[in-house]
Amino acid sequence: MLRLPSLLPVLSLAACLAAQAQTSPQPGAGSPQSPHVSSLGARFASVPGTTVLFAVWETRVSEWNEFLRQKKYPWTFQPHFQQTPEHPVVGVNMQDAVAFCNWLTETEREKRLIDSSQTYRLPTPDEWDAAVGLARGRKKNNLTAEDRLLDDRIYPWGQDWPPSAKTANLADGEIPGYPNDGYTYTAPVGSFTPTKEGLYDLSGNVWEWTQPVEVRAQPMGILRGGSWAYFRAECLTSSYQYVVPVDLRAPTIGFRCVFDDKRRTASLLAASDAEKRQALDERMKAMTENRKVDASAVEALRKKMQGKGDDDSLPDPATLKPAVADGTPFINALGMRFVPLQEKGGPLICVTETSVRDYETWMRDSGRAWTQKPSFLLGGNHPAAGVSWEDATAFCAWLTERDRASKLIPANAFYRLPTDVEWSLAAGLKNETGADPAARNLADKTHFPWTPKADDWKPPPLTANLDATKIPGTTDPYSYTAPVDSARGNALGLYEMGGNVSEWCADPWPGAPEERVIRGGSWLGYEKDSLLTSARFHAPKNATRADLGFRCVLDLGAP
């Protein structure tokens, strides 16, 4: 929809600052409602789950113009619409936003409004999670399966879609059922209902830059919150991360600051630790007074209270049954579900691609770092991507030892990647011809991992997460990966054999001993031939891609 310029009067900067002086507390002063106020009149509020204070508004044109005037900063971006000083500044890249925060910190330190332990900066993605109310940002390690599910689905305003009237400044004309919000482009900050903590525009108005704790040279950055030009439901969820080049300037992008007070942080963390210790002592005392609870249960509680215990959503080991080679489905200690690949004997295959949650369990247990984790992964139930073949096989070896130790699988059983032939069977393609993966590549020109409609190869709704924007006549609700079990299962009950992430197989590629076979489409896939079940790809076994993961097979060994 074409948005025509709005003819809003532009107030002078002096008039704006004068109005702020009449209504805003003094710089640095605090109150229960606003623990800190900057020298530019920006108010900050505390948020559960983080020790920093968040600016209640996105950074305004008035604040930005003062920065440009004092710093003589080289910035010439002009939006195609007019704004007042109370609108959020736009056309700001990450470097610009960081420069503003650094200037404000230095200026207020020179004026002795703040000290060397206090800083203005951009929020981290985790802090923004807390601000928008996500459980993963506020509860940290104490998440339940329900928390994770809700985090993937909730919007800043709740669970309703479309949002109710006057919820946020969005592309209202593009959202069926959402009334006009009154603004063609940006709205003055504070025009819509704030969060419980008093933060405005965490949804809509302008995208907001975030910055990871480990600041290093990187080409891509993460925006949060949506803007006046956005309307797709999945792009407006609270957990959505918009990955863009750090040097991008656009009329939909701005930022907000946080105020980081190291002394306040130390005090809050000390109080939190004291509360945890007290709660731990009380629970352990209650448990030891109950004769029915043994020492191992007390120790398990201790680990959980210290954030070291297993995930709340993991199955109870006492309810699990060992794997047997009779075709019975199997659930392992991570909750991964396996079904028979063939009717009589043979291995079991996991019904889903390996999830972020399970992969990170291995990472923590083995002391590894996931250096190639894509920034867009939305939650623990999404597929692990950015994983090399070497990492995938190491995960399988670790899982083998774990389940052997717990007696869930026999001593001769082991987890591994599927072979090329096994993957074809799992996707429903039988009786392929060809001596090796290269010979079998694209040999079958009709079979897809889903059951297409007559004379139409495209996947039916909810059968594969692909790049639907490039496949005419198809839709899916995900811009990147989808939860591993969100699509419809195939005849074996397996999910996403044709999309979400491509999957490593065990086989080397013929003529390239250091490369391995890759099967299946991904969220980036859209070309017909590449989505055929018979399509094969290959890459070095140490390679990683943002659309490449794996699923496991349980080999029960020789009888």
C-alpha positions in Angstrom: 0.0 0.0 0.0 1.4 3.4 -0.9 1.7 5.7 2.1 1.4 9.4 1.2 3.3 12.0 3.2 1.6 13.5 6.2 1.8 17.3 6.6 2.6 17.5 10.3 4.0 20.8 11.7 7.6 20.7 12.9 8.1 22.3 16.2 11.4 24.0 17.0 14.0 22.1 19.1 14.0 25.0 21.6 10.3 24.8 22.1 10.5 21.0 22.6 13.3 21.3 25.2 11.4 24.0 26.9 8.3 21.8 27.2 10.4 19.0 28.6 11.9 21.3 31.2 8.4 22.1 32.4 7.2 18.5 32.6 10.3 16.3 33.2 12.2 15.6 36.4 15.7 16.9 36.8 18.5 14.9 35.0 19.5 11.9 37.0 16.7 12.3 39.5 14.6 9.3 40.3 11.1 8.4 41.4 9.2 5.1 41.9 7.7 5.6 38.5 10.9 6.7 36.7 14.1 5.6 38.5 16.3 7.7 36.2 15.9 10.6 33.8 18.6 11.6 31.3 19.8 15.2 30.6 17.7 15.1 27.4 14.5 14.4 29.4 14.3 10.7 28.5 12.7 8.7 31.3 13.9 5.2 32.2 12.0 2.4 34.0 13.0 -0.9 35.6 12.0 -4.2 34.0 11.7 -7.7 35.7 14.4 -10.1 34.5 17.1 -7.5 33.9 19.2 -5.1 36.0 19.3 -2.3 33.4 16.8 0.5 33.1 14.9 0.9 29.8 14.1 4.1 28.2 10.3 4.3 28.2 10.3 5.8 24.7 12.2 5.2 21.5 14.9 7.9 21.1 13.2 11.0 19.8 14.1 13.4 17.1 14.7 16.2 19.7 17.3 14.0 21.5 19.0 13.1 18.2 19.2 16.7 16.9 20.9 17.7 20.2 23.4 14.9 19.6 24.0 16.1 16.0 24.4 19.7 17.1 26.9 19.1 19.9 28.8 16.2 18.4 28.9 17.6 14.8 28.1 14.0 13.8 28.1 13.4 10.0 24.5 12.2 9.4 22.3 13.4 6.5 19.5 10.9 6.3 16.1 12.5 5.6 12.9 10.4 5.7 10.3 10.9 3.0 7.8 12.2 5.6 7.8 15.0 8.1 8.2 14.5 11.9 8.0 16.6 15.0 10.7 16.5 17.7 8.5 14.0 19.7 8.6 11.4 16.9 11.2 8.6 17.0 14.3 9.3 15.0 14.6 7.0 11.9 17.4 6.3 9.4 19.8 5.3 12.1 22.2 2.4 11.6 23.8 0.5 14.5 27.0 2.6 14.5 24.9 5.7 14.7 22.9 4.4 17.6 26.1 3.3 19.5 27.7 6.7 18.8 24.6 8.4 20.4 24.8 6.3 23.5 28.6 6.9 23.9 28.1 10.6 23.4 25.4 10.8 26.0 27.5 8.8 28.5 30.5 11.0 28.0 28.5 14.2 28.2 26.8 13.3 31.5 30.0 12.1 33.0 31.7 15.4 32.2 28.7 17.2 33.8 29.0 14.8 36.8 25.4 13.7 36.3 26.5 10.1 36.2 29.7 8.4 37.3 32.1 6.0 35.8 30.0 3.0 36.8 27.0 4.2 34.8 26.6 3.9 31.1 24.0 4.4 28.3 24.0 1.7 25.6 21.8 -0.4 23.4 19.9 -3.3 25.0 21.1 -6.8 24.4 18.7 -9.2 22.7 18.2 -11.0 26.1 17.4 -7.7 27.8 14.9 -6.8 25.0 13.3 -10.3 25.6 12.8 -9.3 29.3 11.4 -5.9 28.3 8.8 -7.3 26.0 7.7 -9.9 28.6 9.0 -13.1 27.2 9.4 -15.9 29.7 12.9 -16.7 28.4 13.9 -13.1 29.3 12.3 -13.0 32.7 12.5 -16.6 34.0 15.9 -17.4 32.5 16.7 -21.1 33.3 13.3 -21.9 34.9 11.3 -22.3 31.7 8.6 -24.9 31.3 7.5 -26.4 28.0 4.4 -24.2 28.1 6.6 -21.1 28.5 8.6 -21.9 25.4 5.5 -22.6 23.4 3.9 -19.3 24.4 7.2 -17.4 23.8 7.0 -18.5 20.1 3.4 -17.4 19.7 2.8 -14.3 21.8 2.7 -10.7 20.7 3.7 -7.7 22.8 0.0 -7.0 23.3 -1.1 -10.6 24.0 -2.2 -13.6 22.0 -4.9 -12.0 19.8 -4.5 -11.6 16.1 -5.4 -9.2 14.6 -4.6 -6.7 17.5 -7.4 -4.6 18.9 -7.8 -0.9 18.0 -5.1 1.5 19.0 -2.7 -1.3 20.0 0.3 -0.1 18.1 1.5 1.9 15.1 1.5 -0.8 12.4 0.7 -1.1 8.7 -3.0 -1.0 9.6 -4.2 -1.0 6.0 -2.5 -4.3 5.4 -3.8 -6.2 8.5 -7.4 -7.4 7.9 -9.6 -6.6 10.9 -7.2 -4.0 12.4 -8.7 -0.5 12.6 -6.8 2.5 11.4 -4.3 3.5 14.0 -4.3 7.2 13.0 -0.8 7.4 11.7 0.5 7.0 8.2 4.1 6.8 9.2 5.7 7.3 12.6 3.7 8.4 15.6 4.9 10.6 18.4 6.4 8.5 21.2 4.0 7.5 23.9 0.9 7.6 21.6 -0.2 4.1 22.4 -0.8 2.0 25.6 2.4 1.2 27.4 3.4 -2.1 29.0 2.9 -2.8 32.7 6.4 -1.4 33.3 5.5 1.8 31.4 7.4 1.1 28.1 5.9 2.5 24.9 6.1 1.2 21.4 7.7 -2.2 22.0 5.5 -3.2 19.1 5.4 -1.0 16.0 6.4 2.6 15.3 10.1 1.8 14.5 12.3 -1.3 14.6 14.9 -1.1 17.4 18.5 -2.0 17.3 19.9 -4.5 19.9 23.6 -5.3 20.5 25.0 -8.6 22.0 27.2 -8.4 25.1 30.3 -9.5 23.2 30.8 -6.5 20.9 32.9 -7.5 17.9 33.0 -6.6 14.3 30.1 -8.3 12.6 28.2 -7.6 9.4 24.7 -8.3 10.6 22.6 -7.0 13.5 19.3 -7.7 15.2 16.3 -5.5 15.1 13.3 -6.0 17.4 9.7 -4.8 17.7 8.3 -4.2 14.2 7.5 -0.8 12.7 4.8 1.3 11.1 5.3 -0.5 7.8 5.0 -4.1 9.0 1.9 -6.3 8.9 2.9 -10.0 8.7 1.9 -11.8 11.9 5.1 -13.8 12.4 7.2 -10.6 12.0 5.3 -9.0 14.9 5.6 -11.7 17.5 7.5 -10.7 20.6 10.3 -13.2 19.9 10.9 -12.2 16.2 14.4 -11.2 15.4 15.0 -9.2 12.2 18.5 -9.8 11.0 19.8 -7.0 8.8 23.2 -5.4 7.9 24.6 -3.2 10.7 25.1 -0.3 8.3 21.4 -0.3 7.1 19.6 3.0 7.4 15.9 3.0 6.7 12.8 5.1 7.5 11.5 2.2 9.6 14.6 1.8 11.9 15.3 3.6 15.1 16.5 2.6 18.6 16.0 3.1 22.4 18.7 3.2 25.1 19.1 1.4 28.3 20.9 2.9 31.4 23.3 0.4 32.9 24.3 1.2 36.6 26.9 -1.3 37.7 26.3 -0.6 41.4 22.6 -1.1 41.1 23.3 -4.3 39.2 25.6 -5.6 41.9 23.0 -4.8 44.6 20.1 -6.5 42.7 22.2 -9.6 42.0 23.3 -9.9 45.6 19.6 -9.6 46.7 18.6 -12.2 44.2 21.3 -14.6 45.2 20.3 -14.2 48.9 16.6 -15.0 48.0 17.6 -18.1 46.0 19.8 -19.4 48.9 17.0 -18.9 51.4 14.5 -20.6 49.1 16.9 -23.5 48.5 17.5 -23.9 52.3 13.8 -24.0 53.0 13.0 -26.5 50.3 15.9 -28.8 51.2 14.9 -28.6 54.9 11.3 -29.6 54.0 12.5 -32.4 51.8 14.9 -33.9 54.3 12.2 -33.9 57.0 10.2 -36.2 54.7 11.5 -39.7 55.0 10.1 -40.8 51.7 12.6 -38.5 49.8 16.1 -39.8 49.4 19.4 -37.9 49.1 19.4 -38.0 45.3 16.2 -36.1 45.2 17.6 -33.4 47.4 20.7 -33.2 45.3 18.5 -32.9 42.1 16.7 -30.0 43.7 20.0 -28.3 44.7 21.1 -28.5 41.0 17.8 -27.2 39.7 17.9 -24.2 42.1 21.4 -23.4 41.0 20.4 -23.5 37.3 22.3 -26.8 36.7 19.4 -29.2 36.5 17.8 -30.8 33.4 15.1 -29.0 31.5 11.7 -29.0 33.1 10.1 -30.3 29.9 12.2 -33.5 29.8 10.4 -36.8 30.4 10.5 -38.5 33.8 13.2 -41.2 33.4 11.1 -43.6 35.5 8.4 -43.6 32.9 10.7 -44.4 30.0 11.0 -47.9 28.5 14.3 -49.3 27.0 14.5 -49.5 23.2 13.8 -52.9 21.8 14.3 -54.3 18.3 10.7 -55.3 17.7 9.4 -52.3 15.9 8.1 -50.5 19.1 8.4 -46.7 19.0 10.9 -45.3 21.6 11.3 -42.1 23.6 14.8 -41.3 24.9 15.9 -39.3 27.9 15.8 -36.0 26.0 12.2 -36.7 24.9 13.2 -37.4 21.3 10.7 -39.8 19.7 11.8 -42.6 17.4 9.7 -44.8 15.1 10.6 -47.8 12.9 12.0 -47.0 9.5 10.7 -50.3 8.1 8.0 -52.7 9.2 10.4 -55.6 10.1 13.5 -54.9 12.0 16.1 -52.2 11.1 16.8 -48.9 12.8 14.5 -46.4 14.4 14.4 -42.8 13.1 13.6 -39.6 15.0 10.3 -38.1 14.0 11.7 -34.6 14.2 14.9 -32.8 13.2 17.2 -32.3 16.2 16.0 -29.3 18.2 17.9 -26.3 19.5 17.0 -27.5 23.1 18.5 -30.9 22.6 21.6 -29.6 20.8 22.2 -27.0 23.5 21.9 -29.7 26.1 24.9 -31.5 24.4 26.7 -28.2 24.1 26.4 -27.5 27.9 27.3 -31.0 28.8 30.4 -31.1 26.6 31.6 -27.6 27.3 31.3 -26.6 23.7 30.3 -23.2 22.1 27.8 -22.9 19.3 29.8 -20.4 17.3 27.7 -20.7 14.1 24.3 -20.5 15.7 22.0 -18.4 13.5 20.7 -15.3 15.2 17.1 -15.9 14.0 16.5 -19.2 15.8 13.4 -18.4 17.8 13.2 -21.0 20.5 14.2 -24.4 21.9 11.7 -26.3 19.7 13.2 -25.0 16.4 15.7 -27.1 14.5 19.4 -26.8 15.3 20.9 -25.1 12.3 24.4 -23.8 11.6 25.6 -27.3 12.5 28.5 -29.2 10.7 28.5 -32.9 9.9 31.3 -33.3 12.4 29.2 -31.6 15.1 26.1 -33.8 14.2 28.1 -37.0 14.5 29.6 -35.8 17.8 26.1 -35.2 19.1 25.1 -38.7 18.2 28.2 -40.2 20.0 27.4 -38.2 23.1 23.7 -39.2 23.0 24.8 -42.9 22.6 26.9 -42.8 25.8 24.2 -41.0 27.7 21.5 -43.4 26.9 23.7 -46.5 27.3 24.6 -45.3 30.8 21.0 -44.9 31.7 20.2 -48.4 30.3 17.7 -47.0 27.8 19.5 -48.5 24.8 21.5 -51.8 24.7 25.3 -51.8 24.8 25.5 -52.6 21.1 23.0 -49.9 20.1 24.1 -46.4 18.9 22.8 -43.2 17.5 24.0 -42.0 14.1 23.0 -40.0 11.0 20.8 -41.8 8.4 22.4 -43.2 5.3 21.4 -41.8 2.0 19.2 -44.8 1.3 17.6 -44.6 4.7 16.8 -41.0 4.2 15.0 -41.8 0.9 12.9 -44.5 2.6 12.0 -42.1 5.5 10.8 -39.6 2.9 8.7 -42.2 1.1 11.0 -42.8 -1.9 11.6 -46.5 -2.4 13.4 -48.7 -5.0 15.8 -46.0 -6.3 18.2 -46.9 -9.0 21.9 -46.0 -9.0 25.0 -47.3 -7.2 25.7 -44.2 -5.1 24.2 -40.8 -4.1 25.6 -39.1 -7.2 24.0 -41.6 -9.5 20.7 -41.4 -7.6 20.7 -37.6 -7.6 17.5 -36.4 -9.5 17.0 -39.8 -11.0 13.3 -39.7 -9.9 11.6 -36.6 -11.4 8.1 -37.1 -9.9 8.4 -37.9 -6.1 8.3 -35.1 -3.5 8.5 -35.5 0.3 4.8 -34.5 0.5 1.7 -35.7 -1.4 1.0 -33.1 -4.0 -2.3 -32.4 -5.6 -3.0 -33.7 -9.1 -0.9 -31.8 -11.7 0.6 -29.5 -9.1 4.0 -30.3 -7.4 3.7 -27.6 -4.7 3.3 -28.7 -1.1 -0.2 -28.5 0.4 -0.6 -26.2 3.4 1.3 -27.0 6.6 3.4 -29.8 5.0 6.8 -28.1 4.5 8.4 -24.9 5.6 9.9 -23.4 2.4 10.5 -19.9 1.0 6.8 -19.6 0.1 7.2 -16.1 -1.1 9.0 -17.4 -4.1 6.6 -20.3 -4.9 3.4 -18.8 -6.4 0.2 -20.2 -4.9 1.8 -21.3 -1.6 1.9 -19.8 1.9 3.5 -20.7 5.2 3.6 -18.6 8.4 7.3 -18.7 9.0 10.0 -16.4 7.6 12.8 -18.6 8.9 12.7 -22.0 10.7 9.5 -23.4 12.2 9.1 -25.5 15.3 10.2 -29.1 14.5 6.8 -30.6 14.9 4.6 -27.8 13.5 4.0 -29.3 10.0 2.0 -32.4 9.1 3.8 -35.7 9.5 4.2 -38.0 6.6 3.1 -41.7 6.4 5.7 -42.7 9.0 4.8 -39.8 11.2 8.0 -37.9 10.4 8.0 -34.1 10.3 9.6 -31.7 7.8 11.3 -34.2 5.5 10.9 -31.7 2.7 11.7 -28.3 4.4 12.6 -26.4 7.5 16.3 -27.3 7.4 18.2 -29.6 5.0 19.7 -32.6 6.8 23.1 -34.2 6.9 23.5 -37.9 5.9 26.2 -40.3 6.8 27.5 -41.0 3.3 30.6 -39.4 1.7 30.0 -37.8 -1.7 31.5 -39.9 -4.5 34.9 -38.6 -5.5 35.1 -36.2 -2.6 36.0 -38.1 0.6 35.9 -35.0 2.8 32.3 -34.0 1.7 29.1 -35.5 2.9 25.6 -35.9 1.5 22.8 -33.4 2.3 19.1 -34.2 1.7 15.8 -32.3 1.8 14.7 -28.7 1.2 14.9 -25.9 3.7 13.2 -22.6 4.6 15.3 -21.1 1.8 14.1 -23.6 -0.8 11.8 -22.8 -3.7 13.1 -24.3 -6.9 11.1 -27.4 -8.0 14.0 -29.7 -8.9 15.9 -28.9 -5.7 12.8 -30.0 -3.7 12.4 -33.4 -5.3 12.9 -36.2 -2.9 15.7 -37.5 -5.1 17.7 -34.2 -5.0 21.1 -34.5 -3.3 23.5 -31.9 -2.3 27.0 -32.1 -0.7 29.4 -30.0 1.3 32.6 -30.3 3.3 31.9 -32.2 6.6 33.1 -29.1 8.6 30.8 -26.7 6.7 27.9 -24.9 8.4 24.8 -23.2 6.9 21.9 -21.3 8.4 19.5 -23.7 6.8 21.4 -27.0 7.5 20.7 -29.3 10.5 20.2 -33.0 11.0 18.0 -35.8 12.5 19.1 -38.9 14.3 18.7 -42.6 13.7 18.9 -45.2 16.5 20.7 -48.3 15.3 19.9 -51.2 17.6 22.9 -53.2 16.3 23.1 -56.8 15.3 20.8 -59.2 17.2 
